[in-house]
Amino acid sequence: MLRIGLWAAVGVLTATLAGCQGIFAPRERLLQAPWQLDSEEQAALDRVLQAREAKNVDLKAFASRFTRWEYDPIFGPSNAPRFVDEGEIEYVAPDKMVFRILKTHKDGQTVPIEPERAEHWVRDGKSLYYHDHETEKLTELQLPPSWQEKVCNWGPFLLLFETKAERLKELFFIRIVTPPGAEGEIWLEAYPRFEEEACNFKRAELILKTKDMMPSAMQYYAPNGKNRTAYAFDEKSTSVSKKRAAGLAPAHGVRRVVFRRRCAGVNPAARPRRRPLRGS
């Protein structure tokens, strides 16, 4: 389980498909490194990333239920989450994903989430679909051909899905930050290397289980450095429904939109801005 008191912060899921490029494709401006690792620190990091790659070299799918804590010190409590929600995520390599927020915690109970806060995204490799539960409309964001059927940079969520050590180091500045007493865990801190990704999240932290090097929790900061979001994941499973991850039937009609924006919300990591809630 996520130990909230040990986290420095938690905010809004902010991945973008703007980073859907090859490792060596032209990118935006390289950002300044937030730290310099010495030779021992770099060697330790390399051992962790290579161990994770070796243990998960055949990983083709990832599925988990999760609990999500959203902290918003501007519009919510300063030291407590504004929202605590439950959902599920399913990923099929290389680029198919389903993301849902199903329930929320309210007055000490777990209840269905309000329609205006419900989230449901599906990426099928060619388009990304967003199901608006309030209007019961499905929006399709069509991806350019050069972005289809490729491993894409999904902001901090790439830390979950990407297991290749060299690719992670191409995209992020990473270091080990495991606190004392964290038995059976390895904590990693990551900053985006490129300006393009930094417009979606400032930094992220990932907790790996040493027994299988799979993620147990993740948190990331919004670009403002104040809002933060944390996820605690259940035990991983590979029993992902490829049919569900391959598409979403437009039961209520589809409003098609061709995605052109460089730095905008087109997936769970950068969801549409919510209208103010009553009483908030």
C-alpha positions as CSV (number, residue, x, y, z in Angstrom):
1,M,0.0,0.0,0.0
2,L,1.0,3.6,-0.6
3,R,2.4,5.3,2.5
4,I,1.0,8.8,2.1
5,G,3.2,10.3,4.8
6,L,6.4,9.4,3.0
7,W,5.4,11.0,-0.3
8,A,6.6,14.6,-0.9
9,A,3.6,15.3,-3.1
10,V,0.5,14.0,-5.4
11,G,-1.6,15.7,-8.7
12,V,-3.2,15.4,-12.2
13,L,-2.4,12.5,-14.6
14,T,-0.6,14.4,-17.3
15,A,0.7,12.2,-20.2
16,T,0.6,13.4,-23.7
17,L,0.7,11.6,-27.1
18,A,2.9,14.5,-28.3
19,G,6.0,12.4,-27.4
20,C,5.1,9.5,-29.8
21,Q,8.4,9.4,-31.5
22,G,11.4,7.0,-31.8
23,I,14.2,7.3,-29.3
24,F,16.4,9.2,-31.7
25,A,13.7,11.2,-33.5
26,P,14.0,15.0,-33.4
27,R,12.7,16.4,-30.1
28,E,12.1,19.6,-28.3
29,R,14.7,21.4,-26.3
30,L,16.7,19.3,-23.9
31,L,16.2,20.5,-20.3
32,Q,18.9,21.0,-17.8
33,A,19.6,18.0,-15.5
34,P,18.2,18.5,-12.0
35,W,21.2,16.6,-10.6
36,Q,24.5,15.0,-11.5
37,L,24.9,11.4,-10.5
38,D,28.4,10.2,-9.5
39,S,29.8,7.0,-10.9
40,E,28.6,4.9,-8.1
41,E,25.1,6.3,-8.2
42,Q,24.9,5.9,-12.0
43,A,26.1,2.3,-11.7
44,A,23.5,1.5,-9.0
45,L,20.7,3.0,-11.2
46,D,21.9,1.1,-14.2
47,R,21.8,-2.2,-12.2
48,V,18.2,-1.4,-11.2
49,L,17.0,-0.5,-14.7
50,Q,18.7,-3.5,-16.2
51,A,17.3,-5.9,-13.6
52,R,13.8,-4.6,-14.3
53,E,14.3,-5.0,-18.1
54,A,15.6,-8.6,-17.6
55,K,12.7,-9.6,-15.3
56,N,10.1,-8.0,-17.7
57,V,11.6,-8.6,-21.1
58,D,8.6,-10.6,-22.1
59,L,6.0,-8.3,-20.6
60,K,3.2,-8.0,-23.2
61,A,0.4,-6.7,-21.0
62,F,-0.2,-5.0,-17.7
63,A,-3.5,-4.8,-15.8
64,S,-4.3,-3.5,-12.4
65,R,-7.0,-1.9,-10.2
66,F,-5.7,1.1,-8.4
67,T,-6.5,3.7,-5.8
68,R,-5.8,7.3,-6.8
69,W,-5.3,10.3,-4.5
70,E,-5.6,13.8,-6.0
71,Y,-4.1,16.7,-4.1
72,D,-5.1,20.3,-5.0
73,P,-3.8,22.8,-2.5
74,I,-5.4,25.7,-4.5
75,F,-9.0,24.5,-4.7
76,G,-8.9,21.8,-2.0
77,P,-7.4,21.1,1.4
78,S,-3.8,21.9,1.8
79,N,-2.7,18.7,3.5
80,A,-5.4,16.2,2.5
81,P,-6.5,14.8,-0.9
82,R,-9.4,16.6,-2.6
83,F,-10.5,13.3,-4.2
84,V,-9.8,9.6,-3.5
85,D,-10.9,7.5,-6.4
86,E,-10.7,3.9,-7.6
87,G,-10.2,2.6,-11.1
88,E,-8.5,0.2,-13.4
89,I,-5.9,0.3,-16.1
90,E,-5.1,-2.2,-18.9
91,Y,-2.2,-2.0,-21.3
92,V,-1.3,-4.3,-24.2
93,A,2.0,-3.7,-25.9
94,P,3.0,-1.7,-27.7
95,D,0.3,1.0,-27.7
96,K,-3.2,-0.1,-26.6
97,M,-4.6,1.0,-23.3
98,V,-7.9,1.2,-21.4
99,F,-8.2,3.6,-18.4
100,R,-11.2,3.9,-16.2
101,I,-12.2,5.7,-13.0
102,L,-15.1,3.7,-11.5
103,K,-15.6,4.7,-7.9
104,T,-14.9,7.4,-5.4
105,H,-14.6,7.7,-1.6
106,K,-17.2,9.9,0.1
107,D,-18.2,10.2,3.7
108,G,-16.3,7.0,4.6
109,Q,-17.9,4.9,1.9
110,T,-16.9,3.8,-1.6
111,V,-19.6,4.9,-4.1
112,P,-20.0,5.2,-7.9
113,I,-18.2,8.3,-9.1
114,E,-20.3,11.3,-10.2
115,P,-20.8,11.4,-14.0
116,E,-19.0,14.8,-14.3
117,R,-15.9,13.2,-12.8
118,A,-16.0,9.8,-14.4
119,E,-13.1,9.0,-16.7
120,H,-12.9,6.4,-19.5
121,W,-10.2,6.4,-22.1
122,V,-9.4,3.8,-24.7
123,R,-6.4,3.8,-27.2
124,D,-6.5,1.3,-30.0
125,G,-3.3,2.2,-31.7
126,K,-4.9,4.4,-34.4
127,S,-7.2,6.6,-32.3
128,L,-7.9,7.6,-28.8
129,Y,-11.5,7.5,-27.5
130,Y,-12.9,9.4,-24.6
131,H,-16.3,8.4,-23.2
132,D,-18.0,11.4,-21.5
133,H,-20.4,9.8,-19.0
134,E,-22.2,13.1,-18.4
135,T,-23.3,13.5,-22.0
136,E,-23.0,9.9,-23.0
137,K,-20.9,10.9,-26.0
138,L,-17.8,9.3,-27.4
139,T,-15.0,11.5,-28.8
140,E,-12.5,10.0,-31.1
141,L,-9.1,11.7,-31.4
142,Q,-7.6,10.4,-34.6
143,L,-3.8,10.0,-34.5
144,P,-1.6,11.0,-37.4
145,P,-0.3,8.0,-39.4
146,S,3.2,8.5,-38.0
147,W,1.9,8.1,-34.5
148,Q,0.0,4.9,-35.1
149,E,1.0,1.4,-33.9
150,K,4.1,2.7,-32.1
151,V,5.2,2.8,-28.5
152,C,4.3,6.3,-27.4
153,N,5.6,8.5,-24.6
154,W,2.7,8.8,-22.2
155,G,4.3,11.2,-19.8
156,P,4.8,9.6,-16.3
157,F,2.8,6.5,-17.3
158,L,5.7,5.5,-19.6
159,L,7.5,4.7,-16.3
160,L,4.9,1.9,-15.8
161,F,4.9,0.5,-19.3
162,E,8.4,0.9,-20.6
163,T,10.9,-1.6,-19.3
164,K,13.9,-0.9,-21.6
165,A,16.6,0.7,-19.6
166,E,18.2,2.7,-22.4
167,R,14.8,4.1,-23.6
168,L,13.9,5.3,-20.1
169,K,17.3,7.1,-19.8
170,E,16.7,8.7,-23.1
171,L,13.4,10.2,-21.9
172,F,14.0,10.9,-18.2
173,F,16.6,12.1,-15.8
174,I,16.3,9.3,-13.2
175,R,17.9,8.6,-9.8
176,I,17.3,6.2,-6.9
177,V,15.6,7.8,-3.8
178,T,14.6,4.8,-1.7
179,P,14.0,6.0,1.9
180,P,15.4,4.1,4.9
181,G,13.1,1.3,6.0
182,A,11.5,0.7,2.6
183,E,11.7,-3.1,2.8
184,G,11.4,-4.9,-0.6
185,E,11.1,-1.7,-2.5
186,I,13.1,0.5,-4.8
187,W,12.0,4.1,-5.2
188,L,12.9,6.0,-8.4
189,E,12.5,9.8,-9.1
190,A,12.3,11.0,-12.7
191,Y,12.2,14.3,-14.4
192,P,11.4,14.7,-18.1
193,R,14.4,15.4,-20.3
194,F,12.5,17.3,-22.9
195,E,10.5,20.5,-22.8
196,E,7.7,18.8,-24.7
197,E,7.1,16.4,-21.8
198,A,7.7,19.0,-19.1
199,C,4.5,20.9,-20.2
200,N,2.6,17.9,-18.9
201,F,4.3,16.9,-15.6
202,K,7.1,18.4,-13.5
203,R,8.5,15.2,-11.9
204,A,7.4,11.7,-11.0
205,E,8.2,9.0,-8.4
206,L,7.8,5.2,-9.0
207,I,8.0,2.4,-6.4
208,L,9.1,-1.0,-7.7
209,K,8.8,-4.3,-5.9
210,T,12.2,-6.0,-5.7
211,K,10.7,-9.5,-6.0
212,D,9.5,-8.9,-9.6
213,M,10.5,-5.3,-10.4
214,M,6.9,-4.5,-11.1
215,P,5.4,-1.1,-10.0
216,S,3.4,-0.9,-6.8
217,A,2.8,2.8,-6.7
218,M,3.5,6.0,-8.6
219,Q,3.1,9.7,-8.0
220,Y,3.7,12.8,-10.1
221,Y,3.5,16.6,-9.9
222,A,1.7,18.8,-12.2
223,P,3.7,21.5,-14.1
224,N,2.8,24.0,-11.4
225,G,4.7,21.9,-8.9
226,K,1.8,22.1,-6.4
227,N,-0.9,19.7,-7.6
228,R,0.0,16.1,-7.3
229,T,-1.5,12.7,-7.9
230,A,-0.6,9.3,-6.5
231,Y,-1.6,5.8,-7.5
232,A,-1.3,2.6,-5.5
233,F,-1.6,-0.5,-7.8
234,D,-3.0,-3.9,-6.9
235,E,-0.9,-7.0,-7.8
236,K,-0.3,-7.0,-11.5
237,S,-2.0,-9.3,-13.9
238,T,-1.6,-10.1,-17.6
239,S,-5.1,-11.4,-18.2
240,V,-6.0,-8.3,-20.2
241,S,-8.9,-8.4,-22.6
242,K,-7.3,-7.6,-25.9
243,K,-10.7,-7.1,-27.5
244,R,-11.5,-4.4,-24.9
245,A,-8.0,-2.8,-25.4
246,A,-8.4,-2.8,-29.1
247,G,-11.3,-0.5,-29.4
248,L,-14.5,0.9,-28.0
249,A,-17.9,0.5,-29.7
250,P,-19.5,3.9,-30.2
251,A,-22.9,3.0,-28.7
252,H,-24.0,6.7,-28.5
253,G,-22.3,8.0,-31.6
254,V,-18.8,9.4,-32.1
255,R,-17.7,13.0,-32.4
256,R,-14.5,12.7,-34.4
257,V,-11.6,15.0,-33.9
258,V,-8.2,14.9,-35.7
259,F,-5.6,15.4,-33.0
260,R,-3.1,18.2,-34.0
261,R,-2.2,19.9,-30.7
262,R,1.4,19.5,-29.5
263,C,0.9,19.9,-25.7
264,A,-2.7,19.1,-24.8
265,G,-4.7,16.5,-23.0
266,V,-5.5,13.6,-25.1
267,N,-5.4,10.7,-22.6
268,P,-5.8,10.0,-19.0
269,A,-2.7,11.9,-18.1
270,A,-4.1,15.2,-19.4
271,R,-7.9,14.9,-19.2
272,P,-10.3,17.7,-20.0
273,R,-10.7,20.5,-17.4
274,R,-13.5,19.8,-15.1
275,R,-16.3,22.2,-14.4
276,P,-16.4,23.4,-10.8
277,L,-18.3,21.0,-8.6
278,R,-21.1,22.1,-6.3
279,G,-19.7,23.1,-3.0
280,S,-16.1,23.0,-4.0
